[in-house]
């Protein structure tokens, strides 16, 4: 989530927010420094009502982080370590910032500190990656206090959602990434040193980037400031020559995302390089075929049509009015099944994708395939099939 190409997660905000949370701060100014407009979540223009760190450190009159560490030091097998961030007076309260993450539960499992975070409402685009990152840093901090390694972190959300205004860019991120590309990156990327972050909590928590002592973080923040204050292109060029650390990759992606033209969210080659989209490789080959792929594709289409043909009599004759019958000769059955296969491939495309250049290319390609298959140019028009019928056909196509 933090290093998906095209996502453009703000690594500086992630670092500052994590330290801000650990310190118990509720002052909105540090976050506003990094992310302009963050003050809109403040009820009084100065503080955040639902600040997680403040809720954990001071809001309830007890430092829950210290209390949790003490409990686990005294009783490592304890199942009572529950940290609260949601207050009874939050229920019905009119505020711009009601805590989304409501509880943190901690346990020692196999000598490691595990964390479970409960969330009442989770924004998949804006909230989830930052939540995961910040609570992972907190988990490391508490594990260090307990002199043990961190274990798994689990998140339970009762309402995971994606707002409509973020759907297009989210789809773009899906097409830009694949499991294989992420795995390749993970083989070479230098992991993030979270202890380095924890050593700079004091400066990071107030967004005093000039006070950072760590050489790696100091260089990272200087590049970030250079981008904000000078020519983006010169900064990005120098970035490309650096090593593949998590911070470098994240900052590269953030810069690229800020410079990415809005109209280029669906590059033509994205389907060629991504084997993990729902349309998968078969659709990629359908849109951008080579000669050898074309021959294999034609054979695959005919095979899929042959799989569909036995279903045609049942699907086309069920629920007909009394006295109405449908019969087809062999040639008609072949044409009908080929039409159905092509129409289902076309119909399975996302409506927004059909409006793009690649969608238009696909529609044109389907027309070419229909001509190569010897089908009449006029589309087969049939009555609507039930969802159950469509599921059966899809099952046979991909058999």
C-alpha positions as CSV (number, residue, x, y, z in Angstrom):
1,X,0.0,0.0,0.0
2,X,2.8,2.4,0.8
3,X,4.8,1.7,-2.3
4,X,2.2,1.2,-5.0
5,X,3.2,2.9,-8.3
6,X,0.8,5.7,-9.0
7,X,-0.5,5.9,-5.4
8,X,1.6,8.9,-4.5
9,X,1.5,8.4,-0.8
10,X,3.1,11.3,1.0
11,X,6.0,9.8,2.9
12,X,6.8,13.0,4.8
13,X,3.3,13.1,6.2
14,X,3.4,9.4,7.1
15,X,6.7,10.0,9.1
16,X,5.5,13.2,10.8
17,X,2.1,11.7,11.7
18,X,3.7,8.6,13.2
19,X,6.0,10.6,15.4
20,X,3.2,13.0,16.2
21,X,1.0,10.1,17.4
22,X,3.8,8.5,19.6
23,X,4.5,11.9,21.3
24,X,0.9,12.3,22.3
25,X,0.5,15.5,20.4
26,X,-2.9,17.0,19.4
27,X,-1.7,20.2,17.9
28,X,-2.8,20.4,14.3
29,X,0.1,22.7,13.2
30,X,2.7,20.0,12.5
31,X,0.3,18.1,10.2
32,X,-0.8,21.4,8.6
33,X,2.8,22.2,7.8
34,X,3.2,19.1,5.7
35,X,-0.4,18.8,4.3
36,X,-2.0,22.1,3.5
37,X,-5.6,22.2,4.4
38,X,-5.4,19.7,7.3
39,X,-6.7,22.4,9.6
40,X,-10.2,21.8,8.3
41,X,-10.4,18.8,10.5
42,X,-9.9,21.0,13.6
43,X,-12.9,22.2,15.5
44,X,-11.0,25.2,17.1
45,X,-8.3,25.8,14.5
46,X,-5.6,24.6,16.9
47,X,-6.2,21.1,18.0
48,X,-7.6,17.8,16.7
49,X,-10.4,16.3,18.7
50,X,-9.7,12.7,17.7
51,X,-5.8,12.8,17.8
52,X,-4.8,9.2,18.4
53,X,-1.6,9.9,20.3
54,X,-3.3,12.4,22.6
55,X,-6.1,9.9,23.2
56,X,-3.6,7.2,24.1
57,X,-1.4,9.4,26.2
58,X,-3.5,11.9,28.0
59,X,-7.2,12.2,27.0
60,X,-8.5,9.7,29.6
61,X,-6.2,10.8,32.4
62,X,-3.8,7.9,31.9
63,X,-0.8,7.2,29.6
64,X,-2.2,4.0,28.1
65,X,1.0,3.3,26.2
66,X,3.0,3.3,29.4
67,X,0.3,1.3,31.2
68,X,0.2,-1.3,28.4
69,X,4.0,-1.8,28.4
70,X,4.0,-2.2,32.2
71,X,1.1,-4.7,32.1
72,X,2.9,-6.8,29.5
73,X,6.2,-6.6,31.4
74,X,4.5,-7.9,34.6
75,X,2.3,-10.4,32.8
76,X,3.5,-11.3,29.3
77,X,0.5,-13.7,28.9
78,X,-2.0,-11.0,29.7
79,X,-5.1,-10.7,27.5
80,X,-6.3,-7.5,29.1
81,X,-4.2,-5.0,27.2
82,X,-6.8,-2.9,25.4
83,X,-6.1,0.8,24.6
84,X,-9.1,3.0,23.9
85,X,-9.2,5.9,21.5
86,X,-13.0,6.4,21.3
87,X,-14.7,8.1,24.2
88,X,-18.3,7.8,25.3
89,X,-18.8,11.6,24.7
90,X,-17.8,11.0,21.0
91,X,-21.2,9.4,20.5
92,X,-23.4,12.1,19.0
93,X,-20.7,14.8,19.3
94,X,-20.6,17.4,16.5
95,X,-17.0,17.4,15.5
96,X,-14.9,17.4,12.4
97,X,-12.6,14.7,13.9
98,X,-14.2,11.7,15.6
99,X,-11.6,8.9,16.0
100,X,-11.9,6.3,13.2
101,X,-9.6,3.9,14.9
102,X,-11.3,3.1,18.1
103,X,-9.2,0.5,20.0
104,X,-5.8,-1.2,20.0
105,X,-5.4,-4.6,21.5
106,X,-1.9,-6.0,22.3
107,X,-0.7,-9.5,23.1
108,X,2.6,-11.3,23.2
109,X,2.5,-14.2,20.8
110,X,5.5,-16.5,20.3
111,X,7.8,-13.9,21.9
112,X,6.6,-11.1,19.6
113,X,4.3,-8.2,20.3
114,X,1.2,-8.4,18.1
115,X,-1.3,-5.6,17.6
116,X,-4.9,-5.6,16.5
117,X,-6.5,-2.3,15.6
118,X,-10.3,-1.9,15.5
119,X,-11.7,0.7,13.1
120,X,-15.2,2.0,12.8
121,X,-14.9,3.6,9.4
122,X,-11.9,3.3,7.0
123,X,-11.2,5.3,3.9
124,X,-9.3,2.9,1.7
125,X,-7.6,5.7,-0.3
126,X,-6.8,8.4,2.2
127,X,-6.8,6.6,5.5
128,X,-5.8,3.0,5.3
129,X,-2.1,3.2,4.2
130,X,-1.3,6.0,6.7
131,X,-3.1,4.1,9.5
132,X,-1.2,0.9,8.8
133,X,2.1,2.8,8.7
134,X,1.5,4.9,11.8
135,X,0.3,2.0,14.0
136,X,3.2,-0.1,12.8
137,X,5.6,2.5,14.0
138,X,3.8,2.6,17.3
139,X,4.0,-1.2,17.5
140,X,7.7,-1.0,17.0
141,X,8.0,1.7,19.7
142,X,6.2,-0.5,22.2
143,X,8.0,-3.7,21.2
144,X,11.3,-1.9,21.8
145,X,10.1,-0.9,25.3
146,X,9.4,-4.6,25.9
147,X,12.7,-5.7,24.4
148,X,11.0,-8.0,21.9
149,X,10.4,-7.9,18.1
150,X,7.1,-6.8,16.7
151,X,4.8,-9.5,15.4
152,X,1.8,-9.3,13.0
153,X,-0.4,-6.3,12.9
154,X,-4.1,-6.9,12.2
155,X,-6.7,-4.4,11.3
156,X,-10.5,-4.9,11.6
157,X,-12.7,-2.4,9.9
158,X,-16.5,-2.4,10.2
159,X,-16.8,0.0,7.2
160,X,-14.1,-0.1,4.6
161,X,-15.0,2.3,1.8
162,X,-13.7,4.1,-1.3
163,X,-15.3,7.5,-2.1
164,X,-16.5,8.1,-5.7
165,X,-14.0,10.9,-6.3
166,X,-11.1,8.5,-5.7
167,X,-12.4,5.6,-7.8
168,X,-10.7,6.6,-11.1
169,X,-7.2,7.1,-9.6
170,X,-7.7,3.9,-7.5
171,X,-8.4,1.9,-10.7
172,X,-5.3,3.5,-12.3
173,X,-3.2,2.3,-9.4
174,X,-4.6,-1.3,-9.9
175,X,-3.6,-1.3,-13.6
176,X,-0.2,0.1,-12.8
177,X,0.9,-2.5,-10.3
178,X,1.1,-6.3,-10.2
179,X,1.9,-8.8,-7.6
180,X,5.0,-9.8,-9.5
181,X,6.3,-6.2,-9.9
182,X,5.8,-5.6,-6.1
183,X,7.7,-8.9,-5.3
184,X,10.6,-7.9,-7.6
185,X,10.8,-4.5,-5.9
186,X,10.8,-6.1,-2.5
187,X,13.9,-8.2,-3.4
188,X,16.0,-5.1,-4.0
189,X,14.6,-2.4,-1.8
190,X,16.4,-1.4,1.4
191,X,13.9,-1.8,4.3
192,X,12.9,1.2,6.3
193,X,14.8,1.5,9.6
194,X,12.0,2.3,12.0
195,X,14.4,2.8,14.9
196,X,15.8,5.7,12.9
197,X,12.4,7.2,12.9
198,X,11.9,6.6,16.6
199,X,15.2,8.3,17.4
200,X,13.8,11.5,15.7
201,X,10.4,11.6,17.3
202,X,11.0,14.9,19.1
203,X,11.8,16.8,15.9
204,X,9.4,14.9,13.6
205,X,6.4,15.3,16.0
206,X,6.5,19.0,15.5
207,X,7.6,18.9,11.9
208,X,10.9,20.6,12.7
209,X,12.7,19.0,9.7
210,X,15.8,21.2,10.1
211,X,16.5,19.6,13.5
212,X,16.8,16.1,12.1
213,X,20.1,14.5,13.1
214,X,20.0,11.3,11.1
215,X,22.1,11.7,7.9
216,X,19.7,9.5,5.8
217,X,16.6,11.3,7.0
218,X,18.3,14.7,6.7
219,X,19.0,14.0,3.0
220,X,15.5,12.7,2.5
221,X,13.9,15.8,3.9
222,X,16.2,18.1,2.1
223,X,15.2,16.5,-1.2
224,X,11.5,16.9,-0.2
225,X,12.1,20.6,0.7
226,X,14.0,21.1,-2.6
227,X,11.0,19.8,-4.5
228,X,8.6,22.1,-2.7
229,X,10.7,25.1,-3.1
230,X,12.4,24.8,-6.4
231,X,12.3,23.1,-9.9
232,X,10.6,19.6,-9.5
233,X,12.3,18.2,-12.5
234,X,15.9,18.8,-11.3
235,X,15.0,17.2,-7.9
236,X,13.5,14.2,-9.6
237,X,16.5,13.7,-11.9
238,X,18.8,13.6,-8.9
239,X,16.5,11.2,-7.1
240,X,16.7,8.6,-9.9
241,X,20.4,8.2,-9.3
242,X,20.1,7.3,-5.6
243,X,19.8,3.8,-4.0
244,X,16.5,2.0,-3.8
245,X,15.6,2.7,-0.2
246,X,12.0,2.8,0.9
247,X,12.3,6.5,1.5
248,X,13.7,7.1,-2.0
249,X,11.1,5.1,-3.7
250,X,8.2,6.6,-1.8
251,X,9.5,10.2,-2.5
252,X,10.0,9.4,-6.2
253,X,6.4,8.1,-6.4
254,X,5.0,11.1,-4.5
255,X,6.8,13.5,-6.9
256,X,5.7,11.6,-9.9
257,X,2.1,11.5,-8.7
258,X,2.1,15.3,-8.2
259,X,3.4,15.8,-11.7
260,X,1.2,13.2,-13.4
261,X,-1.3,14.8,-15.8
262,X,-4.8,14.0,-14.8
263,X,-5.8,12.9,-18.3
264,X,-3.2,10.1,-18.4
265,X,-4.7,7.9,-15.7
266,X,-5.1,5.0,-18.1
267,X,-1.9,4.5,-20.2
268,X,-2.3,2.2,-23.2
269,X,0.5,-0.1,-22.1
270,X,-0.8,-0.7,-18.6
271,X,-2.7,-3.9,-19.5
272,X,0.4,-5.3,-21.3
273,X,2.5,-5.2,-18.1
274,X,-0.1,-6.2,-15.6
275,X,-1.2,-9.8,-15.2
276,X,-3.2,-9.1,-12.1
277,X,-6.1,-7.0,-13.4
278,X,-9.5,-8.8,-13.6
279,X,-9.2,-8.8,-17.4
280,X,-5.9,-10.7,-17.1
281,X,-3.6,-11.8,-19.9
282,X,-6.3,-13.1,-22.2
283,X,-7.7,-9.6,-22.6
284,X,-4.3,-8.1,-23.0
285,X,-3.6,-10.4,-25.9
286,X,-7.0,-9.7,-27.3
287,X,-6.3,-6.0,-27.4
288,X,-2.6,-6.1,-28.4
289,X,-2.1,-9.4,-30.3
290,X,1.0,-10.6,-32.0
291,X,0.7,-13.0,-34.9
292,X,1.2,-16.1,-32.8
293,X,-1.1,-14.7,-30.0
294,X,-3.7,-14.0,-32.6
295,X,-3.8,-17.7,-33.9
296,X,-3.9,-19.0,-30.3
297,X,-6.7,-16.5,-29.5
298,X,-8.8,-17.5,-32.4
299,X,-8.5,-21.1,-31.4
300,X,-9.4,-20.2,-27.8
301,X,-12.4,-18.3,-28.8
302,X,-13.7,-21.2,-30.9
303,X,-13.0,-23.6,-28.0
304,X,-14.9,-21.3,-25.6
305,X,-17.8,-21.1,-28.1
306,X,-17.9,-24.9,-28.3
307,X,-18.1,-25.0,-24.5
308,X,-21.1,-22.6,-24.6
309,X,-23.0,-24.4,-27.4
310,X,-24.5,-27.2,-25.2
311,X,-26.1,-24.5,-23.0
312,X,-27.8,-22.6,-25.8
313,X,-31.0,-24.7,-26.1
314,X,-31.7,-24.5,-22.3
315,X,-30.7,-20.8,-22.0
316,X,-32.7,-19.7,-25.1
317,X,-35.8,-21.7,-24.5
318,X,-36.4,-21.5,-20.8
319,X,-39.4,-19.4,-19.7
320,X,-40.7,-18.8,-23.3
321,X,-44.4,-18.2,-23.8
322,X,-46.6,-21.2,-24.4
323,X,-46.4,-22.4,-28.1
324,X,-43.1,-20.6,-28.8
325,X,-40.0,-22.7,-29.7
326,X,-36.5,-21.9,-30.8
327,X,-34.5,-24.3,-33.0
328,X,-31.1,-23.7,-34.6
329,X,-29.1,-25.6,-37.1
330,X,-25.4,-26.3,-36.5
331,X,-24.1,-23.3,-38.3
332,X,-26.5,-21.0,-36.4
333,X,-25.5,-22.6,-33.1
334,X,-21.8,-22.0,-33.9
335,X,-22.4,-18.3,-34.8
336,X,-24.6,-17.7,-31.8
337,X,-22.1,-19.2,-29.4
338,X,-19.3,-17.2,-30.9
339,X,-21.4,-14.0,-30.7
340,X,-22.2,-14.7,-27.0
341,X,-18.5,-15.3,-26.2
342,X,-17.5,-12.0,-27.8
343,X,-20.4,-10.0,-26.4
344,X,-19.6,-11.3,-22.9
345,X,-16.0,-10.3,-23.2
346,X,-17.1,-6.9,-24.3
347,X,-19.9,-6.7,-21.7
348,X,-17.4,-7.6,-18.9
349,X,-15.5,-4.3,-19.4
350,X,-15.9,-1.6,-16.9
351,X,-18.1,1.2,-18.4
352,X,-15.5,3.8,-17.6
353,X,-12.8,1.8,-19.4
354,X,-15.0,1.6,-22.5
355,X,-14.8,5.4,-22.7
356,X,-11.0,5.5,-22.8
357,X,-8.7,5.1,-25.7
358,X,-7.9,1.5,-24.7
359,X,-11.6,0.8,-24.5
360,X,-12.2,2.1,-28.0
361,X,-9.3,0.1,-29.2
362,X,-10.8,-3.1,-27.6
363,X,-14.2,-2.5,-29.2
364,X,-12.6,-2.1,-32.6
365,X,-10.5,-5.2,-32.0
366,X,-13.7,-7.2,-31.2
367,X,-15.2,-6.1,-34.5
368,X,-12.1,-7.4,-36.3
369,X,-12.3,-10.7,-34.5
370,X,-15.9,-11.1,-35.4
371,X,-15.0,-10.6,-39.1
372,X,-12.1,-13.1,-38.9
373,X,-14.5,-15.6,-37.3
374,X,-16.9,-15.2,-40.3
375,X,-19.7,-13.7,-38.2
376,X,-22.2,-11.3,-39.8
377,X,-21.4,-7.6,-39.0
378,X,-24.8,-7.1,-37.5
379,X,-24.7,-7.9,-33.8
380,X,-26.8,-10.8,-32.5
381,X,-29.7,-9.3,-30.5
382,X,-31.2,-11.7,-28.0
383,X,-33.4,-11.3,-25.0
384,X,-31.8,-10.7,-21.6
385,X,-30.5,-13.8,-19.7
386,X,-30.7,-14.2,-16.0
387,X,-27.7,-13.7,-13.8
388,X,-27.7,-17.5,-13.2
389,X,-27.6,-18.1,-16.9
390,X,-24.7,-15.7,-17.4
391,X,-22.8,-17.3,-14.6
392,X,-23.2,-20.7,-16.3
393,X,-21.9,-19.3,-19.6
394,X,-18.9,-17.6,-18.0
395,X,-18.1,-20.9,-16.2
396,X,-18.0,-22.7,-19.5
397,X,-16.0,-20.0,-21.3
398,X,-13.3,-20.2,-18.7
399,X,-13.5,-23.9,-18.2
